[in-house]
């Protein structure tokens, strides 16, 4: 399996060659040269597999340069009931991503796939725990070191830090928007005292943090000298690890792929990484009817899927909401989908995303003066979208608690609200859970008048000492800080 850049870089590296990096040398994102295919018969044979063994079957199609025995050992080390133990009452920890049916009616079944049972109570753990083990494996083979630079709107940071803490040869420099995460998210990251973890609170929004990561990644000389890698979803290994739970969700919700059964997924989405994994699963042959992107008030993706216009918001136009992990106005992984949408025309992709930097967006609606007429092809890929507001989140949290006895977090509430608007007769709709409600207790208290339940071990988290640096949104300052703390 070889990989190509969305912007046409000539080299075609292997999985291990791109594992520790982020952007391609030309600033593009990596995708497989061809998507591996899964037949319906093969898919049905996977039904009895454990999550770890399913992960192996999916990942071995992409990581062909890792010996099968080694890869299988890594998935079995990662996906255990001990690691993913923070389950709700009645859930089976061994299932890793248990599926619960919320309602059945004439429109079909509404289901919730639990993805937040890992150590930081967010879906990011599903990929990040594997990424930590993959990094350690690759670095140990060469006796190398890695300095990870990442950006987070709330959950990626803690998931990365908990996956990498104590890992030999790895340091983590995590950027987050200063005072724009929940109190739980902030404490979960900043209370870590491990010497290989460095938290930097950037005076700005998440997009400023993300822009700094990209600027550093595009400085090839600095990136090489400081041995910079990334864990954001621009990292291909993280995206492909997320593909696995789409296969598990499908297999849990259906009885036969060969019989033509399909499902839909609704995905709370800001940076497009999570739902991009669903697009990849569909391209591999997973029978997906619709992929529904659920946004909050920062509705860049919803606007595109409704109109064909991709219009990035400026920092001052990005809202700070009660689903803060989706407070994103420049979706990094969107470029991967656009690459496929444009029949992998890297020249057009490069031109469009150069236009994002100069003009703030592009238009594929097909109207006079637009940049193309591909909007109608979005239907071919099964995409739809919807938007949720703070009041929608409050109402949905109350309804789900009253009707099903489940306390959901704010992002999952965005997902359920939008899922209900996009259900089709006879097609199960699976909502991907984003986090446990405890991470956003301020809004849970507003909605329900009571605190969200916390799994054991998270009591008084906000009272722990915190260690972090506040810095301006200045790539040069961040680069200097990293250099000063790596000893390279």
C-alpha positions as a printed NumPy array, in Angstrom:
array([[  0.   ,   0.   ,   0.   ],
       [  1.39 ,   3.365,  -1.057],
       [  0.125,   6.85 ,  -0.284],
       [ -0.347,  10.024,  -2.306],
       [ -0.626,  13.679,  -1.343],
       [ -3.833,  15.558,  -2.069],
       [ -1.635,  18.232,  -3.685],
       [  0.344,  15.952,  -5.969],
       [  3.754,  15.459,  -4.328],
       [  5.656,  12.996,  -6.51 ],
       [  6.765,  10.544,  -3.8  ],
       [  4.502,   7.617,  -2.879],
       [  5.561,   6.61 ,   0.65 ],
       [  4.425,   3.616,   2.711],
       [  2.379,   3.593,   5.916],
       [  5.416,   3.565,   8.22 ],
       [  7.051,   6.369,   6.253],
       [  4.109,   8.712,   6.944],
       [  3.221,   7.368,  10.399],
       [  5.319,   9.828,  12.4  ],
       [  4.582,  12.873,  10.275],
       [  1.632,  15.054,   9.422],
       [  1.38 ,  17.064,   6.237],
       [  3.046,  15.925,   3.024],
       [  6.059,  18.012,   1.928],
       [  3.814,  19.99 ,  -0.448],
       [  1.35 ,  20.859,   2.346],
       [ -1.185,  18.263,   1.272],
       [ -2.712,  15.381,   3.207],
       [ -1.986,  11.713,   2.635],
       [ -4.505,   9.201,   1.307],
       [ -4.064,   5.682,  -0.081],
       [ -3.196,   5.58 ,  -3.776],
       [ -6.212,   3.254,  -4.032],
       [ -8.754,   2.381,  -1.344],
       [ -8.549,  -1.295,  -0.345],
       [-11.833,  -3.108,  -0.833],
       [-13.859,  -5.249,   1.571],
       [-16.342,  -7.654,  -0.006],
       [-19.742,  -8.17 ,   1.579],
       [-18.864, -11.829,   2.205],
       [-15.649, -10.804,   3.984],
       [-17.57 ,  -8.227,   5.99 ],
       [-20.043, -10.855,   7.201],
       [-17.156, -13.127,   8.214],
       [-15.918, -10.351,  10.515],
       [-19.086, -10.37 ,  12.668],
       [-17.721, -12.721,  15.309],
       [-14.401, -10.917,  15.727],
       [-13.403,  -9.014,  18.842],
       [-12.802,  -5.294,  18.393],
       [ -9.03 ,  -5.836,  18.534],
       [ -9.171,  -8.515,  15.845],
       [-11.5  ,  -6.416,  13.686],
       [ -9.04 ,  -3.526,  14.   ],
       [ -6.275,  -5.835,  12.801],
       [ -8.282,  -6.944,   9.764],
       [ -9.042,  -3.349,   8.742],
       [ -5.618,  -1.887,   9.503],
       [ -3.608,  -4.603,   7.777],
       [ -5.133,  -3.435,   4.494],
       [ -3.456,  -0.059,   5.005],
       [ -0.302,  -0.836,   7.035],
       [  1.084,  -3.448,   4.677],
       [  4.689,  -2.684,   5.66 ],
       [  4.165,  -3.691,   9.318],
       [  4.573,  -7.453,   9.855],
       [  1.14 ,  -8.984,  10.464],
       [  2.166, -10.533,  13.786],
       [  3.439,  -7.181,  15.061],
       [  0.32 ,  -5.306,  13.961],
       [ -1.949,  -7.917,  15.522],
       [ -0.019,  -7.656,  18.794],
       [ -0.431,  -3.86 ,  18.745],
       [ -4.214,  -3.972,  18.223],
       [ -4.614,  -6.582,  20.951],
       [ -2.46 ,  -4.512,  23.31 ],
       [ -4.575,  -1.42 ,  22.591],
       [ -8.195,  -2.55 ,  22.541],
       [ -8.777,  -4.178,  25.92 ],
       [-11.553,  -3.959,  28.491],
       [ -8.979,  -2.639,  30.973],
       [ -8.176,   0.372,  28.763],
       [-11.819,   1.041,  27.725],
       [-13.355,   0.477,  31.124],
       [-15.368,   3.682,  31.67 ],
       [-18.668,   2.189,  30.56 ],
       [-22.215,   3.182,  31.43 ],
       [-24.363,   0.876,  33.526],
       [-25.373,  -2.154,  31.501],
       [-22.637,  -1.782,  28.873],
       [-20.137,  -4.544,  28.171],
       [-16.586,  -3.194,  28.457],
       [-15.299,  -6.075,  26.321],
       [-17.355,  -4.748,  23.392],
       [-15.135,  -1.591,  23.397],
       [-17.777,   0.383,  21.4  ],
       [-21.147,  -0.985,  22.581],
       [-24.221,  -0.056,  20.528],
       [-27.49 ,   0.908,  22.197],
       [-30.882,   1.251,  20.455],
       [-32.614,   4.401,  21.678],
       [-35.829,   4.165,  19.722],
       [-37.592,   2.23 ,  16.99 ],
       [-40.369,   3.749,  14.945],
       [-41.68 ,   3.937,  11.406],
       [-38.617,   5.905,  10.373],
       [-36.242,   3.18 ,  11.543],
       [-34.012,   2.727,  14.562],
       [-32.019,   5.488,  16.265],
       [-28.866,   4.05 ,  17.842],
       [-26.005,   5.402,  19.94 ],
       [-22.514,   3.945,  19.558],
       [-20.441,   4.47 ,  22.698],
       [-16.947,   5.665,  21.798],
       [-16.02 ,   7.362,  25.056],
       [-15.074,   4.528,  27.378],
       [-11.323,   5.182,  27.15 ],
       [ -9.023,   6.894,  29.662],
       [-10.002,  10.484,  28.781],
       [-13.742,   9.833,  28.252],
       [-13.761,  10.973,  24.608],
       [-13.897,   9.285,  21.21 ],
       [-10.364,  10.514,  20.479],
       [ -9.086,   7.678,  22.7  ],
       [-10.235,   5.158,  20.092],
       [ -7.45 ,   6.214,  17.726],
       [ -4.994,   7.872,  20.073],
       [ -4.316,   4.827,  22.223],
       [ -3.353,   2.895,  19.092],
       [ -1.306,   5.818,  17.804],
       [  0.732,   5.886,  21.015],
       [  1.553,   2.207,  20.66 ],
       [  2.338,   2.566,  16.948],
       [  4.67 ,   5.498,  17.628],
       [  6.504,   3.641,  20.371],
       [  6.842,   0.582,  18.118],
       [  8.222,   2.573,  15.173],
       [ 10.615,   4.657,  17.275],
       [ 11.984,   1.632,  19.138],
       [ 12.915,  -0.071,  15.862],
       [ 15.2  ,   2.832,  14.923],
       [ 16.2  ,   4.05 ,  18.385],
       [ 14.706,   7.419,  17.395],
       [ 12.913,  10.245,  19.196],
       [  9.843,  12.297,  18.288],
       [  8.52 ,  15.687,  19.359],
       [  4.769,  15.737,  18.821],
       [  3.129,  19.079,  18.087],
       [ -0.642,  19.102,  18.245],
       [ -3.63 ,  21.426,  18.461],
       [ -6.797,  20.737,  20.391],
       [-10.198,  22.278,  20.877],
       [-10.613,  20.126,  23.971],
       [-10.449,  16.351,  23.559],
       [ -7.571,  15.604,  21.169],
       [ -5.084,  17.117,  23.604],
       [ -5.918,  15.027,  26.624],
       [ -6.318,  11.863,  24.527],
       [ -2.871,  12.408,  22.995],
       [ -1.216,  13.235,  26.287],
       [ -2.678,  10.236,  28.104],
       [ -1.637,   7.997,  25.194],
       [  1.915,   9.386,  25.066],
       [  2.716,  10.061,  28.727],
       [  5.747,   8.096,  29.791],
       [  6.389,   6.789,  26.261],
       [ 10.109,   6.407,  25.626],
       [ 11.537,   8.902,  23.151],
       [  8.359,  11.005,  22.855],
       [  7.611,  14.576,  23.957],
       [  4.21 ,  16.227,  23.458],
       [  3.695,  19.959,  22.847],
       [ -0.045,  20.602,  22.824],
       [ -1.637,  23.914,  21.8  ],
       [ -5.125,  24.799,  23.04 ],
       [ -7.212,  27.99 ,  22.901],
       [ -6.756,  29.853,  26.18 ],
       [ -9.892,  29.769,  28.387],
       [-12.081,  28.217,  25.67 ],
       [-12.282,  24.601,  26.885],
       [-14.57 ,  23.25 ,  29.59 ],
       [-13.23 ,  23.199,  33.147],
       [-12.972,  19.391,  33.005],
       [-11.115,  19.392,  29.686],
       [ -8.704,  22.057,  30.921],
       [ -7.971,  20.238,  34.176],
       [ -7.588,  16.884,  32.447],
       [ -4.771,  18.281,  30.296],
       [ -3.12 ,  20.861,  32.493],
       [ -2.981,  18.72 ,  35.642],
       [ -0.568,  16.261,  34.02 ],
       [  2.868,  16.609,  35.567],
       [  4.754,  14.173,  33.332],
       [  8.077,  15.684,  32.213],
       [  7.447,  14.773,  28.554],
       [  4.146,  16.731,  28.413],
       [  4.074,  20.473,  27.599],
       [  0.773,  22.374,  27.49 ],
       [  0.638,  25.749,  25.727],
       [ -2.514,  27.879,  26.054],
       [ -2.675,  30.064,  22.936],
       [ -4.337,  33.467,  23.068],
       [ -6.835,  32.85 ,  20.26 ],
       [ -9.233,  30.195,  18.974],
       [ -8.629,  26.609,  17.899],
       [ -8.085,  27.626,  14.277],
       [ -5.131,  29.77 ,  15.392],
       [ -3.632,  26.722,  17.106],
       [ -4.24 ,  24.575,  14.039],
       [ -2.653,  27.19 ,  11.761],
       [  0.492,  27.158,  13.913],
       [  0.748,  23.354,  13.658],
       [  0.449,  23.6  ,   9.878],
       [  2.998,  26.424,   9.701],
       [  5.515,  24.367,  11.657],
       [  4.792,  21.28 ,   9.538],
       [  5.405,  23.322,   6.39 ],
       [  8.806,  24.512,   7.651],
       [ 10.546,  21.371,   6.443],
       [ 14.003,  22.314,   7.745],
       [ 12.711,  23.051,  11.262],
       [ 10.476,  19.969,  11.203],
       [ 13.448,  17.747,  10.393],
       [ 15.834,  19.412,  12.862],
       [ 13.351,  19.207,  15.753],
       [ 11.965,  15.788,  14.766],
       [  8.38 ,  17.105,  14.68 ],
       [  5.438,  14.739,  14.33 ],
       [  1.731,  15.269,  14.818],
       [ -1.279,  13.544,  16.357],
       [ -3.957,  15.782,  14.903],
       [ -6.272,  14.182,  12.399],
       [ -4.039,  15.387,   9.594],
       [ -2.037,  12.301,  10.681],
       [ -3.224,   9.463,   8.454],
       [ -2.737,   6.733,  11.077],
       [ -5.204,   8.443,  13.382],
       [ -7.866,   8.7  ,  10.695],
       [ -7.514,   5.077,   9.624],
       [ -7.809,   3.894,  13.24 ],
       [-11.185,   5.643,  13.364],
       [-12.379,   3.727,  10.291],
       [-12.578,   0.6  ,  12.459],
       [-15.515,   1.692,  14.6  ],
       [-17.647,   2.371,  11.52 ],
       [-17.223,  -1.289,  10.605],
       [-18.037,  -2.323,  14.185],
       [-21.106,  -0.083,  14.278],
       [-22.407,  -1.545,  11.028],
       [-21.809,  -5.128,  12.135],
       [-23.536,  -4.496,  15.476],
       [-26.595,  -2.902,  13.866],
       [-27.219,  -5.424,  11.056],
       [-27.46 ,  -9.145,  10.464],
       [-26.317,  -9.479,   6.843],
       [-24.272,  -7.344,   4.494],
       [-24.859,  -9.782,   1.636],
       [-28.613,  -9.225,   1.973],
       [-28.094,  -5.555,   1.166],
       [-28.633,  -4.087,   4.616],
       [-27.438,  -0.49 ,   4.99 ],
       [-26.988,   1.905,   7.89 ],
       [-26.481,   5.656,   8.225],
       [-24.19 ,   7.509,  10.611],
       [-24.573,  10.951,  12.149],
       [-21.287,  12.415,  13.296],
       [-20.791,  15.565,  15.406],
       [-18.21 ,  17.316,  13.27 ],
       [-15.919,  20.334,  13.359],
       [-12.562,  19.37 ,  11.84 ],
       [-14.027,  16.676,   9.531],
       [-11.624,  13.974,  10.76 ],
       [-14.207,  11.713,  12.381],
       [-16.662,  11.791,   9.495],
       [-13.792,  11.542,   6.989],
       [-13.117,   8.101,   8.477],
       [-16.714,   7.214,   7.597],
       [-16.155,   8.382,   4.03 ],
       [-13.108,   6.119,   3.822],
       [-15.092,   3.159,   5.215],
       [-17.74 ,   3.777,   2.562],
       [-15.091,   3.946,  -0.168],
       [-13.855,   0.554,   1.051],
       [-17.278,  -0.929,   0.459],
       [-19.041,  -0.57 ,   3.818],
       [-22.791,  -0.315,   3.011],
       [-23.443,   3.211,   4.283],
       [-26.596,   5.007,   3.152],
       [-25.932,   8.506,   4.531],
       [-23.095,  10.223,   6.372],
       [-24.621,  13.164,   8.242],
       [-22.378,  15.945,   9.539],
       [-23.834,  17.58 ,  12.647],
       [-22.418,  21.025,  13.397],
       [-23.01 ,  23.571,  16.111],
       [-23.277,  27.326,  15.527],
       [-19.906,  27.136,  13.747],
       [-21.625,  25.758,  10.664],
       [-18.963,  25.872,   7.931],
       [-19.525,  22.217,   7.013],
       [-23.311,  22.44 ,   7.156],
       [-23.181,  25.429,   4.818],
       [-21.089,  23.486,   2.299],
       [-23.299,  20.404,   2.297],
       [-26.379,  22.583,   1.861],
       [-25.029,  25.028,  -0.74 ],
       [-21.696,  23.896,  -2.179],
       [-19.941,  26.937,  -0.718],
       [-16.986,  26.373,   1.613],
       [-16.539,  29.628,   3.532],
       [-13.986,  29.704,   6.327],
       [-14.805,  32.036,   9.224],
       [-12.235,  34.349,  10.757],
       [-11.247,  33.996,  14.416],
       [-13.543,  36.865,  15.406],
       [-16.449,  35.112,  13.644],
       [-15.893,  31.768,  15.406],
       [-18.371,  31.28 ,  18.228],
       [-17.426,  29.943,  21.662],
       [-20.236,  27.451,  22.304],
       [-21.359,  24.814,  24.787],
       [-20.043,  22.124,  22.425],
       [-16.537,  23.645,  22.335],
       [-14.703,  20.746,  20.683],
       [-16.57 ,  21.705,  17.491],
       [-15.745,  25.424,  17.697],
       [-13.776,  25.148,  14.473],
       [-14.106,  27.215,  11.31 ],
       [-11.399,  25.667,   9.124],
       [-11.882,  21.91 ,   8.707],
       [ -8.439,  20.382,   8.115],
       [ -9.602,  16.976,   6.897],
       [-12.103,  18.423,   4.45 ],
       [ -9.312,  18.49 ,   1.867],
       [ -9.255,  14.68 ,   1.825],
       [-12.918,  14.528,   0.822],
       [-12.537,  17.318,  -1.749],
       [ -9.669,  15.33 ,  -3.32 ],
       [-12.052,  12.434,  -3.946],
       [-14.9  ,  14.759,  -4.929],
       [-12.694,  16.234,  -7.679],
       [-11.66 ,  12.793,  -8.981],
       [ -8.265,  13.178,  -7.285],
       [ -7.233,  16.155,  -9.396],
       [ -4.388,  17.406,  -7.195],
       [ -3.866,  20.556,  -9.254],
       [ -7.445,  21.682,  -8.662],
       [ -7.247,  20.735,  -4.989],
       [ -4.108,  22.8  ,  -4.541],
       [ -5.691,  25.767,  -6.322],
       [ -8.866,  25.598,  -4.231],
       [ -7.069,  25.426,  -0.895],
       [ -4.674,  28.168,  -1.941],
       [ -7.852,  30.161,  -2.539],
       [ -8.998,  29.34 ,   0.992],
       [ -5.865,  31.064,   2.272],
       [ -6.23 ,  34.105,   0.006],
       [-10.   ,  34.519,  -0.37 ],
       [-11.383,  32.59 ,   2.591],
       [-13.108,  29.795,   0.679],
       [-14.386,  28.418,  -2.611],
       [-17.662,  27.662,  -4.378],
       [-18.484,  24.317,  -6.04 ],
       [-22.2  ,  25.048,  -6.448],
       [-22.045,  25.353, -10.234],
       [-23.549,  28.827, -10.224],
       [-22.153,  31.495, -12.529],
       [-18.678,  32.503, -11.419],
       [-18.229,  29.516,  -9.1  ],
       [-15.087,  27.389,  -8.882],
       [-16.782,  24.25 , -10.206],
       [-20.022,  22.32 , -10.466],
       [-19.277,  19.289,  -8.296],
       [-21.886,  19.998,  -5.621],
       [-24.4  ,  17.551,  -7.072],
       [-21.792,  14.777,  -6.767],
       [-21.896,  15.163,  -2.972],
       [-25.065,  13.06 ,  -3.101],
       [-23.06 ,  10.236,  -4.693],
       [-20.941,  10.116,  -1.567],
       [-24.012,  10.022,   0.674],
       [-23.402,  13.227,   2.616],
       [-26.022,  15.315,   4.39 ],
       [-25.808,  17.788,   7.261],
       [-27.583,  19.77 ,   9.926],
       [-26.998,  22.386,  12.591],
       [-27.698,  22.606,  16.308],
       [-27.791,  25.544,  18.733],
       [-27.286,  25.852,  22.478],
       [-31.021,  25.637,  23.131],
       [-31.224,  22.565,  20.889],
       [-28.508,  20.955,  23.01 ],
       [-30.321,  21.76 ,  26.248],
       [-33.611,  20.389,  24.891],
       [-32.002,  17.224,  23.49 ],
       [-30.08 ,  16.469,  26.689],
       [-33.352,  16.73 ,  28.646],
       [-35.285,  14.594,  26.146],
       [-32.692,  11.821,  26.054],
       [-32.485,  11.767,  29.835],
       [-36.277,  11.686,  30.227],
       [-36.955,   9.154,  27.458],
       [-33.992,   6.78 ,  27.749],
       [-32.396,   7.465,  31.132],
       [-29.058,   8.369,  29.485],
       [-27.09 ,  11.531,  30.131],
       [-25.356,  12.614,  26.93 ],
       [-22.744,  15.289,  26.392],
       [-23.324,  18.469,  24.412],
       [-21.675,  17.303,  21.171],
       [-23.599,  14.034,  21.162],
       [-26.733,  16.13 ,  21.688],
       [-25.891,  18.008,  18.478],
       [-25.612,  14.616,  16.788],
       [-28.93 ,  13.239,  18.037],
       [-30.804,  16.419,  17.159],
       [-29.512,  16.343,  13.571],
       [-29.888,  12.545,  13.277],
       [-33.607,  12.756,  13.99 ],
       [-33.959,  15.169,  11.057],
       [-32.232,  12.786,   8.637],
       [-33.674,   9.348,   9.387],
       [-35.036,   7.193,   6.566],
       [-37.516,   4.302,   6.737],
       [-35.89 ,   0.947,   7.362],
       [-32.339,   2.314,   7.698],
       [-30.766,   2.283,  11.185],
       [-29.257,   5.655,  12.098],
       [-26.169,   5.362,  14.315],
       [-25.065,   8.468,  16.219],
       [-21.39 ,   8.426,  17.137],
       [-20.972,   9.445,  20.752],
       [-18.349,  12.142,  21.244],
       [-17.639,  12.219,  24.981],
       [-19.067,  11.366,  28.366],
       [-21.274,  14.076,  29.83 ],
       [-18.947,  14.671,  32.796],
       [-16.56 ,  16.559,  30.533],
       [-19.171,  19.299,  30.007],
       [-20.819,  19.467,  33.383],
       [-21.595,  23.182,  33.187],
       [-24.19 ,  22.569,  30.475],
       [-25.455,  19.327,  32.017],
       [-26.169,  21.249,  35.218],
       [-28.047,  23.877,  33.214],
       [-30.098,  21.262,  31.365],
       [-30.856,  18.794,  34.15 ],
       [-30.297,  20.713,  37.367],
       [-27.873,  18.066,  38.591],
       [-24.243,  17.161,  38.036],
       [-23.247,  14.558,  35.468],
       [-22.02 ,  11.298,  36.934],
       [-18.25 ,  10.827,  36.841],
       [-16.504,   7.495,  36.452],
       [-14.295,   6.49 ,  39.392],
       [-10.931,   8.231,  39.449],
       [-12.107,  11.612,  38.146],
       [-13.3  ,  13.095,  41.424],
       [-11.986,  16.601,  42.218],
       [-10.04 ,  16.708,  38.958],
       [-10.399,  20.49 ,  38.722],
       [ -8.706,  20.92 ,  42.102],
       [ -5.417,  19.351,  41.028],
       [ -2.386,  21.618,  40.413],
       [ -2.076,  22.722,  36.805],
       [  1.051,  23.243,  34.682],
       [  0.846,  25.22 ,  31.416],
       [  2.244,  28.224,  29.531],
       [  0.158,  31.067,  28.061],
       [  1.554,  32.316,  24.738],
       [  0.395,  34.511,  21.844],
       [ -0.757,  32.994,  18.543],
       [  2.715,  33.35 ,  17.043],
       [  4.321,  30.408,  15.222],
       [  7.834,  31.816,  15.73 ],
       [  7.318,  31.997,  19.505],
       [  6.004,  28.429,  19.589],
       [  8.944,  27.177,  17.522],
       [ 11.392,  28.864,  19.859],
       [  9.663,  27.317,  22.88 ],
       [  9.825,  23.833,  21.387],
       [ 13.493,  24.229,  20.496],
       [ 14.274,  25.392,  24.014],
       [ 12.631,  22.296,  25.546],
       [ 13.881,  19.535,  23.277],
       [ 17.616,  19.979,  23.641],
       [ 18.073,  19.497,  19.881]])
